Amino acid sequence: MSRWWWGVLALAVSVPAAGQELKAGLAKAVITPDGPVWLSGYSGRTKPAEGKVHDLFAKVAAFEDAAGVRVVLVTLDLGSVGEALTEAVAAKCQRRFQLPREGLILNVSHTHCAPEVAAERRVFHALPDAEEEKLVKYLAGLEDQLVDLVGSALKDLRPAKVSYGVGSTDFASNRRLPTEKGYVNSQNPDGVTDRSVPVLRIERDGKVQGIVFGYACHNTTLAFQQYCGDYAGFAQAELEAKYPDAIALFVMGCGGDQNPYPRHGPRGLEFARQHGKSLADAVEKALAGPLAPVRGPLKVAYSVAPLDLEPLPPVERLKAEAEGPAGLAQRKARYLLDELERKKTIDLKQRCPLHAVRFGDDLLIIGVSGETVVDYSLRAKKDFADRAKAVWVAGYCDDVFAYLPSRRVLKEGGYEGREGILHQLTPTPFAPSVEEKVFAALGRLVEAVAPR
Ligand SMILES: [Zn+2]
């Protein structure tokens, strides 16, 4: 057969069948504040940012199938995202672009070197009023910027060839070390991890124009006062340098109990670059193939699971803690007593946004909110393995309200199980039903997106 015939044959094989075609649209924008603002994550900070290593970005990958069903993924080099911002962006996108709520997912990298946008800062961080004002202004600007960016990506929708592969890299490690004093926040080489690096390649006009990749690990190599995307920022920059026509988007996985090692200290920046390089290398290796095709039709589903929390401690105990030594326990007790006075009752439920996105038979994406621990991704990949050829689980979606422990982590206790709640607005630790409630809700979403 002539080379011409081989060309025609290859083309025929790569063209998706009717109803399976996808369009993709991409956009990115710098979201680094104009000046120094308070930084996220570490509550012990005493001053705003002092310069930047590189810019922080918001990036959007939008997909549309032949029937016009759309899903829009927004990734952010931010430490957190809350319900107020996500719902405001979603409502505006619905009005302006007729994008249904279930078609929008926000995901944050959880870098600790970005503006502090988490609502708990007002209660638990010692930032002056003038700093709070700067953050409120930043958030208002960010809201409109994100809506415009979603609009740009939707306008950019064009026929695309999408494919999927998985790599891996091993700088993430479990950070829950069992000791005689319980679980402490320290590297546990024997603990569970998910070191897979899921990758979506988006080709348009014969060029790689989008690279969506994930990893389940805290972006906390750095603990300093400069704007930086940490390892995820370096990995995205490296990929965009190697693929100059592409936008690279980092999707945070279920890395709630995973840290990058080595980390912190005077060599922190060097370690962050090194981890970024390892991750970019893993992505490149996956991109080199073989990759599996990702086709339509698209199906999207979204719900908010109400998760039960433990009962409030007796008011007498809260009053004693509120008068007790200065610290997180005192602040939490005062916060809860204020809430009780204001509202007369405290709702002991945590709203937990959840997503399921299906690309034909090829890929099922599960999105979970909160600082999702790794058990969720391991279990979701197992539970839903027979539902699509590949399952990708993202954590840190829509609302990073608190650590979202699995039943095991909750039972073991420690920071991600119980102690982290001390500096969150979530009133009390989760009830033992947490994992089953999340999976029951996810099961319903996966059913809702099942092929008919
Ligand atoms: Zn965290």
Residues whose N, C-alpha, C, O or C-beta is under 5 A from the ligand:
A	BS01	ZN	E371
